Amino acid sequence: MKLPLGYRYSSTYAGIRKDKRDDLAIIASDAPASAAAVFTTNRVQAAPVRLARKHLEATGGEARAILANAGNANCATRTGMRVAEACCRAAAKELKSPMTQVLPASTGVIGVEMDASLVTGSLPALFEGLSETRFEDVSRAIMTTDRIPKVAFGEVPFNHGMASIAGMTKGAGMIHPRMATTLGFVMTDAEIEPGPLASMLRRSTERSFNRLSVDGAMSTNDTLILLANGASGLRPTSKERMVFEEVLCWVMQDLAEMIARDGEGANKKVTVHVVGAKDDKAATQIARAIANSPLVKTAIAGSDPNWGRILSAAGASGVEFDPDKVDIRLQGVPVCHRGLAAEFSEIELKKKLDASDCVIRFAIRGQGKGETCFWTCDLTEGYIRINASYRT
C-alpha cells in the first residue's frame, strides 16, 4: 500500500450515531487539489450533495478537503442546507481556506434533523488528529451497515516517476447507483486539470460503480469524489493519461466489487457477464435486469440452478434479442443452450453454487459486439433483518 503524497486524514466520534464509534472524518490536501465528482441522480437529493455540487461549480473544480459524516444523511430535513453550510464554514476556518474548497458528504438515516454543533464542536479534535497514516481510520468512520472497510490502491508509471492512487468507499445496502455509490473518495498525487479529471471520473464510473447493484435502491446521498493534488510533481502526457485512467478504473472496480461482496445479508458475490448484445449499453441493460431480479438473487442464495429465472429477467429488460439464440452458463456449466435446457448434473452444479463467488454468463449468438461485467450479490433473510430495524 503506497498512499498518494500530500494528503492527511483524520476521524473522530462526534456523537452523530448512537453507537460510540467514529462518525466524522476529513481528508485534507496540503495544497488545493483539482476536484471532480459524480452524484446521485435521485430526484430527492441530500443537502451535502447539493452543496458539494455548488462548491465545485464555484471553484471551477478545486478543493482542499472532503468532510464526511456517518449516522445521519442530512436529507429531507428543515435545516439541511444550513447544517451543511455551517459545517463547511467551520472546517474552512480550520483549514484557512475558502468555504467553497470544502466538499461535504453524509450517509445515514434520512429525515432526521442533524445538529450542526456536533460536527463543529468536534472539528478541533478532528484537525488535531490529522495524519498521513490515518487513511484506513477514515474508511472505517464512513461505514454504516458495512461489515468491512473498503479500500483499494494503484500505482501509475509515468516517464519521470510513479504516481499513486488510493480509494475508499462505503456501502452495503441501498445500492443501485447510476453514478457512484453511497460515498466514495479517490485521491491521487498526479497533476491533472479539473476538466480532464472530470472526464476520466465519468468514464471510469461507467465501467465500475455503474455496473453495481445490491438491492435496486438508489440513495439520496450518492457522492463519489476524485482529487488530484499534483504533490508527486508528475504531470502525465496525453498517452500517460490513458494509462492513468485505466489504473483509476481498476481501483474503482475493486471498490465496486467489495460493495457487492459486502451486500447487506449477503453470503455470495455474483458476477454477471453478458456478451453478444448489439452494443455495450444493451448488454448493461440486460445485466442490470438479471442482477436486480429478486428471483435470480434468491436462487443463487439457495444454490438453485434455476436458469429460467435468468432468461426471464433478461427478457423483461427492454432489450430486443432472440431467445432462441441465448446460451447461459452458471459457474462455467452450460445450463441453457439456444434458449432450451441443457443437460447438466443438478447435484454437482448445486455444489459449485455453494461457493462464495458465483458467475452467470449470458451469451447471445450472432454478430453483436456488446458486452459487460456487472456485480451484485445474493438475497437472504439477513437483508430483511437489517433493513427492518435500520432506523430503530
C-alpha positions, -999 to +999 in steps of 0.1 A: +000+000+000+015+033-011-006+063-003-006+094-025+016+123-013+002+155+001-029+142+019-037+139+055-066+120+072-085+121+105-116+107+121-133+111+155-166+103+173-189+133+172-220+117+187-239+116+154-246+079+155-260+060+185-231+036+190-198+051+200-176+047+170-160+073+148-187+090+127-169+122+114-139+122+091-118+145+069-095+141+040-073+172+036-049+180+008-019+201+018-025+223-013-056+230-033-063+199-055-082+195-088-115+180-079-143+162-098-174+144-086-204+125-096-236+125-076-269+106-072-295+111-100-323+105-075-348+134-076-345+136-038-310+148-030-295+155+004-282+189+013-245+178+012-250+166-024-264+200-035-238+220-016-209+199-029-221+204-064-224+241-058-189+244-044-174+226-073-191+249-097-180+280-077-143+269-077-142+255-112-131+221-098-108+228-068-109+215-033-088+214-001-109+189+018-137+163+020-157+165+052-178+134+057-201+121+084-220+088+090-251+082+110-273+110+095-279+116+058-288+153+064-316+147+039-353+157+038-349+179+069-359+216+076-323+226+084-303+205+060-286+232+039-279+254+070-263+225+087-242+216+057-231+252+052-222+256+089-201+225+089-182+235+058-177+271+070-162+258+103-139+233+085-128+260+061-118+283+091-096+255+105-081+250+070-077+287+065-092+283+030-124+294+013-156+276+023-161+266-013-130+244-011-147+221+014-168+193-001-194+178+023-207+142+022-231+125+045-246+090+049-271+075+073-307+079+083-330+101+061-354+126+075-338+132+109-327+167+118-289+169+122-273+190+149-245+211+133-229+217+167-220+180+170-198+185+139-185+220+145-177+212+182-157+181+171-136+199+144-107+209+168-101+173+178-106+162+142-080+186+128-056+178+157-057+142+146-047+148+110-020+124+099-007+110+066-012+075+081-049+076+091-063+066+057-080+035+070-094+053+100-114+074+076-126+043+057-140+029+089-156+061+101-178+064+070-192+028+074-228+023+083-241-013+078-208-023+062-192-053+077-157-044+065-139-012+054-133-010+016-101+004+003-081-001-029-048+012-043-029+016-076+003+029-090+007+045-124+041+045-142+050+078-159+082+086-178+096+105-148+082+086-119+054+067-103+021+084-093-002+068-067-040+063-064-058+054-032-096+049-029-121+042-002-158+036-003-187+025+019-219+007+010-237-025+017-274-016+012-294+010-007-271+003-036-283+009-071-261+036-084-265+054-117-233+073-109-214+060-080-222+046-046-232+059-012-198+075-005-166+071-024-134+091-022-104+086-045-071+105-042-041+108-065-008+128-063-007+131-101-011+166-116-043+167-137-065+197-145-102+196-134-116+192-169-097+161-179-101+147-144-139+150-145-139+132-179-118+104-165-140+100-135-172+098-156-158+072-179-144+051-150-176+054-130-195+040-160-172+009-160-172+004-122-199+017-099-225+020-126-221-018-130-231-025-094-263-032-076-271-047-042-308-042-039-320-019-067-325+010-042-309+043-052-295+065-024-303+102-019-267+108-009-245+091-035-213+110-038-180+100-055-152+125-054-118+123-071-089+146-060-056+152-078-032+175-059-001+172-080+021+165-050+042+140-069+052+167-094+042+143-122+021+157-150+010+129-174+012+133-211-019+126-232-007+090-236+001+086-200-034+099-191-048+069-209-027+046-186-037+067-156-074+063-164-071+025-168-055+022-134-081+045-119-108+023-133-091-008-119-091+008-084-128+018-087-137-017-100-120-032-070-141-009-047-173-017-065-167-055-062-161-051-025-195-035-021-211-064-039-193-089-017-204-070+014-241-066+004-264-065+034-271-100+045-253-114+015-233-146+015-222-146-021-208-121-046-224-126-081-207-115-113-230-113-144-213-114-178-234-105-208-219-109-243-233-107-278-257-078-273-260-052-300-238-027-280-224-022-245-255-002-234-278-031-243-255-056-226-255-035-194-293-032-195-297-070-197-271-075-169-288-049-147-321-067-151-306-101-142-286-086-112-317-069-098-341-098-101-351-110-066-359-144-081-324-147-095-307-135-063-327-159-041-319-188-064-282-180-060-287-178-023-302-213-023-277-226-048-306-234-071-295-236-108-329-222-119-317-207-152-352-199-163-353-170-139-322-156-156-337-159-191-370-144-178-352-114-162-332-107-194-364-109-214-380-082-192-350-058-196-365-040-225-337-051-248-346-069-280-329-102-286-339-137-299-344-161-270-336-190-293-300-177-296-293-175-259-268-197-240-265-195-202-237-208-180-236-210-142-202-214-127-190-223-161-215-251-165-239-249-196-275-248-183-293-233-213-284-239-250-302-219-277-330-210-252-337-245-241-325-267-212-290-282-215-280-314-198-261-310-166-258-326-131-280-307-108-262-321-077-228-312-090-238-277-100-255-271-067-222-278-050-205-253-073-231-227-065-224-231-028-191-211-034-188-175-021-182-163-057-208-171-084-206-163-121-236-160-145-227-159-182-255-148-206-244-151-242-264-141-273-253-159-305-248-137-336-228-106-346-234-085-316-203-069-301-218-055-269-206-069-236-204-060-199-195-072-165-219-064-137-216-071-099-243-079-074-249-103-045-274-129-034-306-120-014-311-137+020-332-133+051-303-112+066-312-083+043-347-082+057-334-083+093-310-055+088-334-032+070-365-039+091-347-023+121-323+001+104-338+033+119-347+019+153 
